[in-house]
């Protein structure tokens, strides 16, 4: 019967030699003929398959039988069903994806069903890979708390990471898609942006700092980094990550006023699983830390810790992101070679479509230079406050001495018997003027520590102490001060022009913090050996109010929160600074051990020469 039907069909070369697999059924569902391409596709010969009913074939997975039967019924009703994807089975059992098209045809005034099957396996696999890649891509971009976009070669937007872009910039996807990036860039930055993008597309990478217009109309400073890539069609695109640095930019311009552009630094991306094991780092992270991915794969980010305290901080990071929250901080991290650097980091949980945390993503950048710049500004400001305070108090003290002496001269100028006293007062005024001049000169020299070190030379300690005593007695001529010095020999030590100022300030401290009359100061000398060096030990003991143990260290540390009340000199903090610069040591003890109220003992060690 089937042979007869076959003989009644007029075959055409179009069917037999068609470039796509074809099959013909009669209306009962029995196979009448197949062409060569179908034989190749399924591996069956004409003899294997002609005459069989499609319902009995094993050329498709059985769970799809109902769909095929439904399409068959539609054809019998005169309806042409749409193309259908089906999972097919070859003679050797190999599975592949096919796209089936069926239609009714008439041959010799008799109706038949013609089917065409296209092998779409490669297409399906490509689509699956693309879909998987897209999911990973979206997972990362949605969890990066920065403005992420893809530009085409015409510099128009093709993608942005919603909803982050809307939250940061105010724009929805439809506001940006197809628009030129230059439309949103500040007019003064467009020329630079055009140059950077052109160069970036040629070289593959690029970065810039530009102003970008928020949807509400105001301008945002962005630090932009980009890298080119080719899509599946081979077209050149650019992945651009922009970070809002408006606060940092304005802060640096206001506080430092050192630069018109924010320093550029590479972004490192590190991904971990839910156990915080590293599963991915980008090239920027490799360059930042000096490790290759293979070296740290499977390890935790604790490998980057530079301090013991970082272990506690690491625990806080884990605790924060495990709760689904973003972590942001500045930490001291360490490179493979041991180099430490300050790192600004943002770590976010990676959340899938089921709202489940499947890992964590960290963005990091080196901010060491920024931290150093801030420290320099703070140091300069503190130094300025220090010397302003110093001059205000010490010049005031000098002027008060001159004022008091001038007042006495005014009262005694008509008394001949007071000529000797007036001459002494004039000498005091001269000394105070000289002291004021010296103070200003020394403050200028002491503005940099290096100036102290430049003055290092061999000095006669006895002569230096005598100069300090002379200045002290001239400044406090109204007080009864008894000073006993147990050495008048010439002893050479390592010192300099500021040593007398340091000693004078120790003596001044003994006078100012003393309620006794007379004020007593004892200066003792001895020799000791310390670290294979011979030192001269000088002790300045007094009968003042003393210093409690809790303040014996802090008195040498300058406080910039309160004004000094110490009066003349350059302060105990600079005493320590000077003595240390001369490779010596200074500290304070009780004059009578265990009884601070009976006076202090300031001890200085200076290298003997």
FENJOUR-V499132 format. One record per residue. N is the residue number from 1. PSI is psi in whole degrees, -180 to 180 (* if undefined). OMEGA is omega in whole degrees, -180 to 180 (* if undefined). BURIAL is 1 if it has 9 or more other ideal C-beta (glycine too) atoms within 8 Angstrom, else 0. Layout:
N/PSI/OMEGA/BURIAL + N/PSI/OMEGA/BURIAL
This chain:
1/-48/-178/0 + 2/-34/178/1 + 3/-38/180/0 + 4/-43/179/0 + 5/-39/-179/1 + 6/-41/-178/1 + 7/-26/-180/0 + 8/-15/-179/0 + 9/133/176/1 + 10/105/-179/0 + 11/145/176/0 + 12/154/177/0 + 13/-27/-179/0 + 14/-37/-180/0 + 15/-52/-174/1 + 16/-37/-176/1 + 17/16/179/0 + 18/146/-178/1 + 19/0/-179/0 + 20/147/-178/0 + 21/127/-178/1 + 22/152/-179/1 + 23/146/180/1 + 24/130/177/1 + 25/154/165/1 + 26/176/-174/1 + 27/-11/175/0 + 28/-6/179/0 + 29/8/178/1 + 30/144/-176/1 + 31/128/-180/1 + 32/-39/-179/1 + 33/156/172/1 + 34/154/179/1 + 35/-180/-175/1 + 36/-39/-177/0 + 37/-34/179/1 + 38/-37/176/1 + 39/-44/180/1 + 40/-41/-175/0 + 41/-47/-175/1 + 42/-20/-179/1 + 43/3/178/0 + 44/147/173/1 + 45/168/177/0 + 46/-40/-178/0 + 47/-35/-178/0 + 48/-29/-163/0 + 49/-29/-177/1 + 50/136/180/1 + 51/-15/180/0 + 52/153/177/1 + 53/142/-176/1 + 54/-24/180/1 + 55/-23/-177/0 + 56/-4/-177/0 + 57/155/175/1 + 58/27/-177/0 + 59/4/176/0 + 60/156/180/1 + 61/138/-171/1 + 62/-27/-179/0 + 63/-7/178/0 + 64/2/-176/1 + 65/-40/-178/1 + 66/-38/178/0 + 67/-42/-180/1 + 68/-41/179/1 + 69/-39/180/1 + 70/-42/178/1 + 71/-39/179/1 + 72/-44/-179/1 + 73/-37/178/0 + 74/-39/179/1 + 75/-43/-180/1 + 76/-27/178/0 + 77/2/179/0 + 78/10/180/0 + 79/137/179/0 + 80/112/-179/0 + 81/155/179/1 + 82/164/177/0 + 83/146/-176/0 + 84/132/174/1 + 85/131/179/1 + 86/153/175/1 + 87/118/-176/1 + 88/159/180/1 + 89/125/178/1 + 90/172/-179/1 + 91/-34/-179/0 + 92/6/177/0 + 93/-4/-180/0 + 94/135/178/0 + 95/146/172/0 + 96/160/179/1 + 97/133/179/1 + 98/149/174/1 + 99/116/-173/1 + 100/130/173/1 + 101/130/-179/1 + 102/149/179/1 + 103/162/176/0 + 104/134/176/1 + 105/161/179/1 + 106/123/177/0 + 107/123/180/0 + 108/43/178/0 + 109/24/178/0 + 110/140/-176/0 + 111/141/177/0 + 112/167/175/1 + 113/125/177/1 + 114/131/177/1 + 115/141/176/1 + 116/133/-179/1 + 117/123/178/1 + 118/136/176/1 + 119/111/-179/1 + 120/24/-177/1 + 121/-48/-179/0 + 122/-41/180/0 + 123/-44/-179/0 + 124/-42/179/1 + 125/-41/178/0 + 126/-43/179/1 + 127/-39/180/0 + 128/-44/178/0 + 129/-42/-179/0 + 130/-41/180/1 + 131/-42/178/0 + 132/-43/179/0 + 133/-40/-179/0 + 134/-39/178/0 + 135/-45/179/0 + 136/-42/-179/0 + 137/-47/-179/0 + 138/-35/180/1 + 139/-43/179/1 + 140/-50/-175/1 + 141/-34/180/1 + 142/-22/-178/1 + 143/-1/173/1 + 144/120/-176/1 + 145/52/177/0 + 146/168/179/1 + 147/109/-178/1 + 148/132/-178/1 + 149/159/173/1 + 150/128/178/1 + 151/144/173/1 + 152/-178/-176/1 + 153/-13/176/0 + 154/6/179/0 + 155/35/176/1 + 156/150/-178/1 + 157/134/173/1 + 158/-15/-178/1 + 159/146/168/0 + 160/152/-174/1 + 161/94/174/1 + 162/147/2/1 + 163/5/-178/0 + 164/-43/-179/1 + 165/-43/-180/1 + 166/-38/-180/1 + 167/-41/-177/0 + 168/-41/-171/1 + 169/-14/179/1 + 170/-3/-175/0 + 171/140/169/1 + 172/171/-178/0 + 173/-42/-178/1 + 174/-20/178/0 + 175/-28/-174/0 + 176/-34/-172/1 + 177/126/178/1 + 178/-6/-179/0 + 179/149/177/1 + 180/137/179/0 + 181/-29/-177/1 + 182/-20/179/1 + 183/-28/-173/0 + 184/-4/-177/0 + 185/142/-179/1 + 186/137/-178/1 + 187/-37/-179/0 + 188/-14/-179/0 + 189/-7/-173/1 + 190/-44/-179/1 + 191/-46/178/0 + 192/-41/-179/1 + 193/-41/179/1 + 194/-45/180/1 + 195/-45/-178/0 + 196/-42/-179/1 + 197/-41/178/1 + 198/-46/179/0 + 199/-41/-179/1 + 200/-41/179/1 + 201/-29/178/1 + 202/-43/-174/0 + 203/-17/177/0 + 204/-23/179/0 + 205/163/178/1 + 206/162/177/1 + 207/156/180/1 + 208/161/173/0 + 209/117/-175/1 + 210/167/174/1 + 211/131/-176/1 + 212/137/-176/1 + 213/122/173/1 + 214/156/-178/1 + 215/-27/180/0 + 216/-5/173/0 + 217/-19/-179/0 + 218/166/-174/0 + 219/141/179/0 + 220/133/174/1 + 221/128/178/1 + 222/138/169/1 + 223/114/-170/1 + 224/134/175/1 + 225/138/-177/1 + 226/156/178/1 + 227/136/-178/0 + 228/157/175/1 + 229/167/176/0 + 230/137/179/0 + 231/-175/-175/0 + 232/-18/177/0 + 233/5/178/0 + 234/9/-179/0 + 235/140/-179/0 + 236/129/177/1 + 237/169/178/1 + 238/128/173/1 + 239/121/-174/1 + 240/126/177/1 + 241/124/-177/1 + 242/133/180/1 + 243/134/178/1 + 244/113/-179/1 + 245/24/-177/1 + 246/-49/-179/0 + 247/-44/180/0 + 248/-42/-178/1 + 249/-49/-179/1 + 250/-38/179/1 + 251/-44/-179/0 + 252/-39/180/1 + 253/-36/-178/1 + 254/-46/-175/0 + 255/-45/-173/0 + 256/-40/-177/1 + 257/38/-176/0 + 258/-22/-174/0 + 259/152/178/0 + 260/-7/180/0 + 261/143/177/0 + 262/137/-179/1 + 263/138/-179/0 + 264/141/176/0 + 265/149/-178/0 + 266/142/175/1 + 267/129/176/1 + 268/133/178/1 + 269/124/-179/1 + 270/128/180/1 + 271/139/178/1 + 272/165/173/1 + 273/-172/-177/0 + 274/-14/175/0 + 275/11/179/0 + 276/26/173/1 + 277/132/-176/1 + 278/126/179/1 + 279/-13/-180/0 + 280/139/166/0 + 281/146/179/1 + 282/178/-177/0 + 283/-35/179/0 + 284/-37/178/1 + 285/-39/177/1 + 286/-43/180/1 + 287/-38/-178/0 + 288/-45/-175/1 + 289/-17/179/1 + 290/4/178/0 + 291/149/167/1 + 292/162/-180/0 + 293/-40/-178/1 + 294/-30/-179/0 + 295/-30/-175/0 + 296/4/178/1 + 297/130/179/0 + 298/-8/177/0 + 299/168/180/0 + 300/161/179/0 + 301/-7/177/1 + 302/-18/177/1 + 303/-21/-178/0 + 304/-5/-177/1 + 305/135/179/1 + 306/-16/-177/1 + 307/156/177/0 + 308/-36/179/0 + 309/-21/-178/0 + 310/-25/180/1 + 311/-41/177/1 + 312/-42/179/0 + 313/-39/179/1 + 314/-39/178/1 + 315/-38/179/0 + 316/-37/177/1 + 317/-51/-179/1 + 318/-44/-177/1 + 319/-42/-177/0 + 320/-53/-175/1 + 321/-27/177/1 + 322/-24/178/0 + 323/3/179/0 + 324/12/-178/0 + 325/156/177/0 + 326/140/178/1 + 327/133/179/1 + 328/131/-180/0 + 329/174/174/0 + 330/124/-176/0 + 331/160/174/1 + 332/114/-180/1 + 333/174/-174/1 + 334/137/178/1 + 335/174/-179/1 + 336/-37/-178/0 + 337/5/178/0 + 338/-7/180/0 + 339/131/178/0 + 340/149/177/0 + 341/154/178/1 + 342/133/-173/1 + 343/127/172/1 + 344/125/-176/1 + 345/148/172/1 + 346/124/-178/1 + 347/128/-179/1 + 348/148/174/1 + 349/143/174/1 + 350/120/-174/1 + 351/129/-179/1 + 352/-175/-175/0 + 353/-16/178/0 + 354/14/180/0 + 355/30/179/0 + 356/136/178/0 + 357/123/-179/1 + 358/4/180/0 + 359/-171/-178/1 + 360/148/-178/1 + 361/127/-180/1 + 362/135/173/1 + 363/130/-176/1 + 364/149/175/1 + 365/150/-178/1 + 366/119/179/1 + 367/24/-178/1 + 368/-46/-178/0 + 369/-39/179/1 + 370/-43/180/1 + 371/-41/179/1 + 372/-41/-179/0 + 373/-42/179/1 + 374/-40/179/1 + 375/-38/179/0 + 376/-43/179/0 + 377/-44/180/1 + 378/-43/180/0 + 379/-43/180/0 + 380/-40/180/0 + 381/-43/179/0 + 382/-40/179/1 + 383/-41/179/1 + 384/-45/179/0 + 385/-38/-179/1 + 386/-52/-176/1 + 387/-30/176/1 + 388/-45/178/0 + 389/-44/-178/1 + 390/-50/-179/1 + 391/-41/-178/1 + 392/-44/-177/1 + 393/-45/-174/1 + 394/-39/176/1 + 395/-38/177/1 + 396/-41/180/0 + 397/-45/179/1 + 398/-45/-179/1 + 399/-36/177/1 + 400/-40/178/0 + 401/-43/179/1 + 402/-42/-180/1 + 403/-44/-180/0 + 404/-43/179/0 + 405/-41/179/1 + 406/-40/179/1 + 407/-42/179/0 + 408/-40/179/1 + 409/-42/178/1 + 410/-40/-178/0 + 411/-30/-174/0 + 412/0/-171/1 + 413/-26/-180/0 + 414/1/-179/0 + 415/113/-178/0 + 416/-29/-178/0 + 417/-14/-177/0 + 418/11/-177/0 + 419/-43/-178/0 + 420/-42/179/0 + 421/-39/180/1 + 422/-40/178/1 + 423/-39/178/0 + 424/-40/179/0 + 425/-38/177/1 + 426/-39/178/1 + 427/-39/178/0 + 428/-44/179/1 + 429/-44/179/1 + 430/-44/-180/0 + 431/-40/-180/1 + 432/-39/176/1 + 433/-43/178/1 + 434/-39/180/0 + 435/-39/177/1 + 436/-43/178/1 + 437/-43/180/0 + 438/-39/-179/0 + 439/-47/180/1 + 440/-42/179/1 + 441/-44/-178/0 + 442/-38/178/1 + 443/-41/178/1 + 444/-44/-179/0 + 445/-36/-176/1 + 446/-1/-179/1 + 447/-19/175/0 + 448/133/-180/0 + 449/-35/-176/0 + 450/-26/180/0 + 451/-31/176/1 + 452/-46/-178/1 + 453/-32/179/0 + 454/-25/-177/0 + 455/2/-177/1 + 456/129/179/1 + 457/176/176/0 + 458/129/180/0 + 459/154/174/1 + 460/111/-174/0 + 461/-36/180/1 + 462/-43/178/1 + 463/-40/179/1 + 464/-43/180/1 + 465/-39/179/1 + 466/-40/178/0 + 467/-44/-180/1 + 468/-41/179/1 + 469/-42/-180/1 + 470/-44/178/0 + 471/-40/-179/1 + 472/-51/-178/1 + 473/-34/177/1 + 474/-33/-179/1 + 475/-30/-177/1 + 476/52/-175/1 + 477/-15/180/0 + 478/-13/-178/0 + 479/150/175/1 + 480/108/-178/0 + 481/120/178/1 + 482/118/-180/0 + 483/126/177/1 + 484/120/-180/0 + 485/122/-173/1 + 486/31/177/0 + 487/129/178/0 + 488/6/-179/0 + 489/157/176/0 + 490/114/179/0 + 491/123/-178/1 + 492/132/178/1 + 493/168/176/1 + 494/117/-177/1 + 495/-141/-180/1 + 496/-172/-174/1 + 497/-17/-179/0 + 498/-2/-176/1 + 499/-40/-180/1 + 500/-35/177/1 + 501/-42/180/1 + 502/-46/-179/1 + 503/-42/180/1 + 504/-40/-179/1 + 505/-32/174/1 + 506/-43/179/1 + 507/-42/179/1 + 508/-42/179/1 + 509/-39/180/1 + 510/-30/-180/1 + 511/-47/-176/1 + 512/-36/-177/0 + 513/54/-177/0 + 514/124/-178/1 + 515/8/-176/0 + 516/156/171/0 + 517/118/0/0 + 518/165/172/0 + 519/126/-177/1 + 520/134/177/1 + 521/128/178/1 + 522/131/178/1 + 523/114/-177/1 + 524/151/-180/0 + 525/144/172/1 + 526/166/-180/0 + 527/137/178/1 + 528/163/175/0 + 529/132/-178/0 + 530/123/-180/0 + 531/45/177/0 + 532/24/176/0 + 533/146/175/0 + 534/127/-178/0 + 535/150/170/1 + 536/122/179/1 + 537/121/-179/1 + 538/126/-179/1 + 539/130/178/1 + 540/99/-177/1 + 541/145/179/1 + 542/169/178/1 + 543/33/-178/1 + 544/-163/-175/1 + 545/-13/178/0 + 546/177/-178/1 + 547/125/-180/1 + 548/158/-175/0 + 549/-37/-176/0 + 550/-20/-176/0 + 551/2/-175/0 + 552/-23/177/1 + 553/-42/-173/0 + 554/-22/-179/0 + 555/-20/178/1 + 556/-1/-179/1 + 557/123/-176/0 + 558/132/173/0 + 559/127/-180/0 + 560/6/-179/0 + 561/-24/-179/0 + 562/151/179/0 + 563/147/180/0 + 564/145/174/0 + 565/18/-173/0 + 566/-13/176/1 + 567/-135/-171/1 + 568/166/173/1 + 569/-165/-175/1 + 570/12/173/1 + 571/152/-178/1 + 572/-27/178/1 + 573/-39/177/1 + 574/-22/171/1 + 575/-48/179/1 + 576/-40/-180/1 + 577/-44/-179/1 + 578/-50/-177/1 + 579/-41/179/1 + 580/-41/179/1 + 581/-29/178/1 + 582/17/177/1 + 583/32/178/0 + 584/-171/179/1 + 585/154/176/0 + 586/140/175/1 + 587/177/-180/0 + 588/143/178/1 + 589/176/170/1 + 590/140/175/1 + 591/-41/173/1 + 592/115/-173/0 + 593/129/178/0 + 594/-3/-180/0 + 595/81/-176/0 + 596/-33/-175/1 + 597/-10/-179/0 + 598/12/175/1 + 599/169/-177/1 + 600/162/175/1 + 601/101/176/1 + 602/127/-175/1 + 603/132/177/1 + 604/134/171/1 + 605/126/177/1 + 606/141/-180/1 + 607/132/176/1 + 608/148/177/1 + 609/*/*/0
